[in-house]
């Protein structure tokens, strides 16, 4: 699955990650990989579900926190996205581009939530 992922063959990689989650459902890395593949093919509800499963099995890495926030954002789950972006930033990741994006999206989300 990882080799396919590196070649950007997301659908094929997703199939392998899905098989891995069936064979070893306790493996957070398989769920994370599946979530990323679903994200890349724009199946955001499935991506969120896979990332939630990964989080049940292991402490999310900063990249997973960011991806979850982006997916929630795309699904217009703004309150959840706000929490996820904040968790990502609290992890103090060494991902400057993603930190900047998270900070910008938080500003926008806060304005959206103020209007509600």
ChimeraX commands (.cxc) that place a marker at each C-alpha (Angstrom):
marker #1 position 0.00,0.00,0.00 radius 0.5
marker #1 position 2.78,2.42,0.88 radius 0.5
marker #1 position 4.54,1.87,-2.44 radius 0.5
marker #1 position 1.29,2.58,-4.29 radius 0.5
marker #1 position 0.74,5.65,-2.15 radius 0.5
marker #1 position 4.18,6.98,-3.03 radius 0.5
marker #1 position 3.32,6.53,-6.71 radius 0.5
marker #1 position 0.08,8.46,-6.09 radius 0.5
marker #1 position -2.08,5.48,-6.99 radius 0.5
marker #1 position -4.55,6.35,-4.25 radius 0.5
marker #1 position -7.43,4.08,-5.21 radius 0.5
marker #1 position -5.18,1.02,-5.44 radius 0.5
marker #1 position -3.39,1.93,-2.22 radius 0.5
marker #1 position -6.74,2.46,-0.52 radius 0.5
marker #1 position -7.77,-1.08,-1.43 radius 0.5
marker #1 position -4.64,-2.45,0.21 radius 0.5
marker #1 position -5.12,-0.31,3.31 radius 0.5
marker #1 position -8.74,-1.43,3.52 radius 0.5
marker #1 position -7.59,-5.05,3.38 radius 0.5
marker #1 position -5.02,-4.29,6.09 radius 0.5
marker #1 position -7.74,-2.86,8.36 radius 0.5
marker #1 position -9.71,-6.07,7.93 radius 0.5
marker #1 position -6.72,-8.31,8.63 radius 0.5
marker #1 position -5.38,-6.25,11.54 radius 0.5
marker #1 position -8.08,-3.81,12.68 radius 0.5
marker #1 position -5.96,-2.71,15.65 radius 0.5
marker #1 position -3.33,-1.09,13.39 radius 0.5
marker #1 position -3.73,2.67,13.52 radius 0.5
marker #1 position -1.29,3.16,10.63 radius 0.5
marker #1 position -3.55,1.15,8.30 radius 0.5
marker #1 position -6.53,3.29,9.27 radius 0.5
marker #1 position -4.46,6.46,8.79 radius 0.5
marker #1 position -3.31,5.35,5.35 radius 0.5
marker #1 position -6.88,4.48,4.41 radius 0.5
marker #1 position -8.03,7.90,5.60 radius 0.5
marker #1 position -5.39,9.64,3.51 radius 0.5
marker #1 position -6.33,7.63,0.42 radius 0.5
marker #1 position -10.01,8.46,0.88 radius 0.5
marker #1 position -9.05,12.13,1.27 radius 0.5
marker #1 position -7.03,12.10,-1.95 radius 0.5
marker #1 position -9.98,10.66,-3.93 radius 0.5
marker #1 position -12.26,13.24,-2.24 radius 0.5
marker #1 position -14.36,10.74,-0.29 radius 0.5
marker #1 position -14.38,13.00,2.75 radius 0.5
marker #1 position -16.99,11.15,4.87 radius 0.5
marker #1 position -15.02,7.90,4.51 radius 0.5
marker #1 position -11.75,9.73,5.21 radius 0.5
marker #1 position -13.17,11.13,8.43 radius 0.5
marker #1 position -14.41,7.70,9.50 radius 0.5
marker #1 position -11.01,6.11,8.89 radius 0.5
marker #1 position -9.20,8.89,10.75 radius 0.5
marker #1 position -11.59,8.48,13.68 radius 0.5
marker #1 position -10.80,4.76,13.74 radius 0.5
marker #1 position -7.06,5.52,13.71 radius 0.5
marker #1 position -7.51,7.92,16.66 radius 0.5
marker #1 position -9.24,5.17,18.66 radius 0.5
marker #1 position -6.16,2.99,18.29 radius 0.5
marker #1 position -3.27,5.41,18.81 radius 0.5
marker #1 position -2.55,8.99,19.75 radius 0.5
marker #1 position -2.91,10.98,16.50 radius 0.5
marker #1 position 0.26,12.33,14.96 radius 0.5
marker #1 position 0.21,16.03,13.99 radius 0.5
marker #1 position -0.26,15.15,10.31 radius 0.5
marker #1 position -3.37,13.15,11.17 radius 0.5
marker #1 position -4.73,16.00,13.27 radius 0.5
marker #1 position -4.24,18.38,10.38 radius 0.5
marker #1 position -5.80,16.00,7.86 radius 0.5
marker #1 position -8.78,15.43,10.14 radius 0.5
marker #1 position -9.25,19.20,10.48 radius 0.5
marker #1 position -9.11,19.67,6.71 radius 0.5
marker #1 position -11.62,16.87,6.14 radius 0.5
marker #1 position -14.01,18.26,8.77 radius 0.5
marker #1 position -13.57,21.68,7.18 radius 0.5
marker #1 position -14.45,20.32,3.73 radius 0.5
marker #1 position -17.53,18.65,5.22 radius 0.5
marker #1 position -18.46,22.02,6.75 radius 0.5
marker #1 position -18.24,20.59,10.26 radius 0.5
marker #1 position -16.82,23.89,11.39 radius 0.5
marker #1 position -17.02,23.39,15.16 radius 0.5
marker #1 position -15.25,20.04,14.87 radius 0.5
marker #1 position -12.70,21.47,12.43 radius 0.5
marker #1 position -11.95,24.30,14.86 radius 0.5
marker #1 position -11.23,21.78,17.63 radius 0.5
marker #1 position -9.04,19.70,15.31 radius 0.5
marker #1 position -7.08,22.69,13.99 radius 0.5
marker #1 position -6.51,23.83,17.58 radius 0.5
marker #1 position -5.34,20.34,18.59 radius 0.5
marker #1 position -2.97,20.33,15.62 radius 0.5
marker #1 position -1.50,23.70,16.61 radius 0.5
marker #1 position -1.25,22.64,20.28 radius 0.5
marker #1 position 0.92,19.71,19.19 radius 0.5
marker #1 position 3.50,22.29,18.04 radius 0.5
marker #1 position 4.27,20.45,14.82 radius 0.5
marker #1 position 7.34,21.14,12.74 radius 0.5
marker #1 position 5.17,21.67,9.66 radius 0.5
marker #1 position 5.34,25.41,8.90 radius 0.5
marker #1 position 3.12,25.36,5.81 radius 0.5
marker #1 position 0.38,23.41,7.58 radius 0.5
marker #1 position 0.66,25.61,10.69 radius 0.5
marker #1 position 0.11,28.70,8.54 radius 0.5
marker #1 position -2.87,27.07,6.77 radius 0.5
marker #1 position -4.38,26.01,10.09 radius 0.5
marker #1 position -4.02,29.51,11.52 radius 0.5
marker #1 position -5.67,31.04,8.45 radius 0.5
marker #1 position -8.55,28.55,8.42 radius 0.5
marker #1 position -9.14,29.11,12.15 radius 0.5
marker #1 position -9.61,32.82,11.50 radius 0.5
marker #1 position -12.15,32.06,8.77 radius 0.5
marker #1 position -13.95,29.40,10.80 radius 0.5
marker #1 position -14.25,31.71,13.79 radius 0.5
marker #1 position -15.96,34.30,11.54 radius 0.5
marker #1 position -18.30,31.61,10.16 radius 0.5
marker #1 position -19.20,30.44,13.66 radius 0.5
marker #1 position -19.80,34.01,14.85 radius 0.5
marker #1 position -22.47,34.41,12.15 radius 0.5
marker #1 position -24.40,31.35,13.38 radius 0.5
marker link #1:1,2 radius 0.2
marker link #1:2,3 radius 0.2
marker link #1:3,4 radius 0.2
marker link #1:4,5 radius 0.2
marker link #1:5,6 radius 0.2
marker link #1:6,7 radius 0.2
marker link #1:7,8 radius 0.2
marker link #1:8,9 radius 0.2
marker link #1:9,10 radius 0.2
marker link #1:10,11 radius 0.2
marker link #1:11,12 radius 0.2
marker link #1:12,13 radius 0.2
marker link #1:13,14 radius 0.2
marker link #1:14,15 radius 0.2
marker link #1:15,16 radius 0.2
marker link #1:16,17 radius 0.2
marker link #1:17,18 radius 0.2
marker link #1:18,19 radius 0.2
marker link #1:19,20 radius 0.2
marker link #1:20,21 radius 0.2
marker link #1:21,22 radius 0.2
marker link #1:22,23 radius 0.2
marker link #1:23,24 radius 0.2
marker link #1:24,25 radius 0.2
marker link #1:25,26 radius 0.2
marker link #1:26,27 radius 0.2
marker link #1:27,28 radius 0.2
marker link #1:28,29 radius 0.2
marker link #1:29,30 radius 0.2
marker link #1:30,31 radius 0.2
marker link #1:31,32 radius 0.2
marker link #1:32,33 radius 0.2
marker link #1:33,34 radius 0.2
marker link #1:34,35 radius 0.2
marker link #1:35,36 radius 0.2
marker link #1:36,37 radius 0.2
marker link #1:37,38 radius 0.2
marker link #1:38,39 radius 0.2
marker link #1:39,40 radius 0.2
marker link #1:40,41 radius 0.2
marker link #1:41,42 radius 0.2
marker link #1:42,43 radius 0.2
marker link #1:43,44 radius 0.2
marker link #1:44,45 radius 0.2
marker link #1:45,46 radius 0.2
marker link #1:46,47 radius 0.2
marker link #1:47,48 radius 0.2
marker link #1:48,49 radius 0.2
marker link #1:49,50 radius 0.2
marker link #1:50,51 radius 0.2
marker link #1:51,52 radius 0.2
marker link #1:52,53 radius 0.2
marker link #1:53,54 radius 0.2
marker link #1:54,55 radius 0.2
marker link #1:55,56 radius 0.2
marker link #1:56,57 radius 0.2
marker link #1:57,58 radius 0.2
marker link #1:58,59 radius 0.2
marker link #1:59,60 radius 0.2
marker link #1:60,61 radius 0.2
marker link #1:61,62 radius 0.2
marker link #1:62,63 radius 0.2
marker link #1:63,64 radius 0.2
marker link #1:64,65 radius 0.2
marker link #1:65,66 radius 0.2
marker link #1:66,67 radius 0.2
marker link #1:67,68 radius 0.2
marker link #1:68,69 radius 0.2
marker link #1:69,70 radius 0.2
marker link #1:70,71 radius 0.2
marker link #1:71,72 radius 0.2
marker link #1:72,73 radius 0.2
marker link #1:73,74 radius 0.2
marker link #1:74,75 radius 0.2
marker link #1:75,76 radius 0.2
marker link #1:76,77 radius 0.2
marker link #1:77,78 radius 0.2
marker link #1:78,79 radius 0.2
marker link #1:79,80 radius 0.2
marker link #1:80,81 radius 0.2
marker link #1:81,82 radius 0.2
marker link #1:82,83 radius 0.2
marker link #1:83,84 radius 0.2
marker link #1:84,85 radius 0.2
marker link #1:85,86 radius 0.2
marker link #1:86,87 radius 0.2
marker link #1:87,88 radius 0.2
marker link #1:88,89 radius 0.2
marker link #1:89,90 radius 0.2
marker link #1:90,91 radius 0.2
marker link #1:91,92 radius 0.2
marker link #1:92,93 radius 0.2
marker link #1:93,94 radius 0.2
marker link #1:94,95 radius 0.2
marker link #1:95,96 radius 0.2
marker link #1:96,97 radius 0.2
marker link #1:97,98 radius 0.2
marker link #1:98,99 radius 0.2
marker link #1:99,100 radius 0.2
marker link #1:100,101 radius 0.2
marker link #1:101,102 radius 0.2
marker link #1:102,103 radius 0.2
marker link #1:103,104 radius 0.2
marker link #1:104,105 radius 0.2
marker link #1:105,106 radius 0.2
marker link #1:106,107 radius 0.2
marker link #1:107,108 radius 0.2
marker link #1:108,109 radius 0.2
marker link #1:109,110 radius 0.2
marker link #1:110,111 radius 0.2
marker link #1:111,112 radius 0.2
marker link #1:112,113 radius 0.2
marker link #1:113,114 radius 0.2
marker link #1:114,115 radius 0.2
marker link #1:115,116 radius 0.2
view
